[in-house]
Amino acid sequence: MEQRGTDRFKLALLALAAAALIVGLAFWFAGAEAMAKASWVVGVVPTLAALVYEISRSLRRGEVGLDIVAALSMTAALVFDETLAAAVVAVMYSGGTFLESFAEGRARREMHDLLSRVPRTATRHRDGELEDISLDEIAPGDRLLIHQGNVVPVDGTLASETAFLDTSALTGESLPVRLAHGGDIMSGSTNAGEAFDLIAVRPAKDSTYAGIVRLVEEAQASKAPMSRLADRWSLGFLVVTVAIAFAAWWFTGDPIRAVAVLVVATPCPLILAVPVALVAGLSRAAHYGVLIKGAGPLETMARIRTLILDKTGTLTDGRPQIVSIDSHDGMEEDEILRLAAALDQASKHPVAQAIVAEAKERGFTLPVPSDVAEIAGEGVVGHVEGRKVFVGGDDFVAARVGRKPGDHPAMAAGAVLVAVAVDGRMAGHLVMADPLREGAGAMLDGLRQEGIARILLATGDRTDVAERVTEGLGLDGLRAGLTPDQKVLLVLSERKNGPVMMVGDGVNDAPALAAADVGVAMGARGAAASAEAADVVLLVDRIDQLRAGIEIAASSRRIAFESVAAGIGLSVLGMIAAAYGYLTPVEGAILQEVIDVAVILNALRALRIRPE
């Protein structure tokens, strides 16, 4: 609301200055010179007053910017009766500030899209009826109706048979995603198909989309080191400008040349190009599912030289998958899986949930188990379709069927063995492992192309497991068996080689993420602690998005530097030309506005970055 009021005020100043300039020109051509000058002064004074007010506020904050040059040029032009030049500067300056606001609005569009999509109400099933409620009233376990075209208000699981979801605003994925019954749904997704029912798993304030909104608001309030550096450069440029203007007046005795020099330097691309380019980069990264918490982390991402990766949930999928099914009693492999999954529906253990998910993915209809008893950390016992089923660790199941454990083929390091017994006889084993993410090798190669010199693995897992999983990836180092404190020490020791990025997804990764120059949390639904500690959150649970974020960061930073260098170079050339008398104050004002427009348009090129 406050920003909208500021924009309207800037537009009003621009309209007044432009109207006064046009009316004054009409009087001038009509021969009424006094009326023309009076009209131009009327257009300049409000802009100058607003500018002086902004300068005083900046000085109270200890900030010295190039707005002082604009105030000096307008004041000098009025003092030396160059009222037309003052009017042109007023129009150009008010136009430049309005153009800056417009450009930043364009640059923030993807981030604004995220904020504007926040739903206000939800439809809940209650006592056989539907009721519209506020998001604050949603509780875990509530059954919600998600209408076609509506944004999902909370994280939940699909209670209907199927759903089609548009996640493009969150992840950049252009095609709708099809989910089956029981699938996880991220808040902020849009229902692209028929209406479906959702079971809420957490309150709205703790859901994925609420966290994303908080991160976006933090990012919008941030200021990059590069922007602060530009502020310091502004002071130097101000000194150079005043020196050239004073020298032109001193050596020629013509104050109009000094006025022309000041006008050419008003305003400066330094105060326009950097924020526009970096905010455009933030917005562009958000479009590709890479939420960067501010312009500071964006700028640091462009300079990363060392990458440290956690294993579980980062290089690997983080969810165990069935590698093979071994049958011991002639039972079909599919039947072993179906019975095990049916019983495991009663367990929340990650391995049990992975077995259930695999069975559903294969299209099995799972009966409801009965007489279920779970021995924590060991296994589950119960009845499925009248048959007694045991599912759990090999020792646990073998002891209940009177068989010695260990009668199975040797497994690779890191694999998990799940035994299944039916009606007192060992039916078979499910061999499970946490596989390497698809395309992990190509992703690491791509990161090296973006300038990453060292890639290390840091994991709390055993060395043999880590070596098996990462074989052939060409890592520069592997550190296994690490505690959270040891991960922090690794990050700190690697910082001597340059800025360090740490990627992780668990609570145990949070200290290392906070210690790194840039911490990256995998997936917006990852552990809250790691997302809070991270500077970057990958909204989609895919590590290949990381390369897109780094490429966007590097391109945005390069565009900002290009804009500053070109703008400052052209401004200095214009000031020198004005000092030698080749530019009048009016011509200088027009030239500077052309430079500013060109610089802003160049900075907006960051909105067209398309990462490989």
Buried (B, 14 or more C-beta within 10 A) or exposed (E): EEEEEEBEEBBBBBEBBBBBBEBBBEBBEEEBEEBBBBBBBBBBBBBBEBBBEBBEEBEEEEBBBBBBBBBBBBBBBBEBEBBBBBBBBBBBBBBBBBBBBBBBEBBBBBBBBBEEBBBEEBBBBEEEEEEEBEBEBBEEEBBBBBEEEBBBBBBBBBBBEEBBBBBBBBBBBEEBBEBBBBBEBBBBBBBBBEBBBBBBBBBBEBBBBBBBBBBBEEBBEBBBEBBEBBBEBBBEBBEBBBEBBEBBBEEBEEBBBBBBBBBBBBBBBBBBBBBBBBBBBBBBBBBBBBBBBBBBBBBBBBBBBBBBBBBBBBBBBBBBBBBEBBBBEEBEBEBBBBBBBBBBBBBEBEBBBBBBBBBBEEEBEBBEBEEBEBEEEBBBBBBBEEEBBBBBBBBBBBBBBEBEBEEBEEBEBBBBBBBBBBEEEBBBBBBBBBBBBEEBBEBBBBBBEBBBEBBBBBBBBEEEBBBBBBEEBEBEEBBBEBEBEBBBBBBEEBBEEBBBBBBBBBBBBBBBBBBBBBBBBBBBBBBEBBBBBBBBBBBBBBBBBBBBBBBBBBBBBEBBBBBBEBBBEBBBEBBBBBBEEEBBBBBBBBBBBEBBBBBBEBBBBBBEBEBE
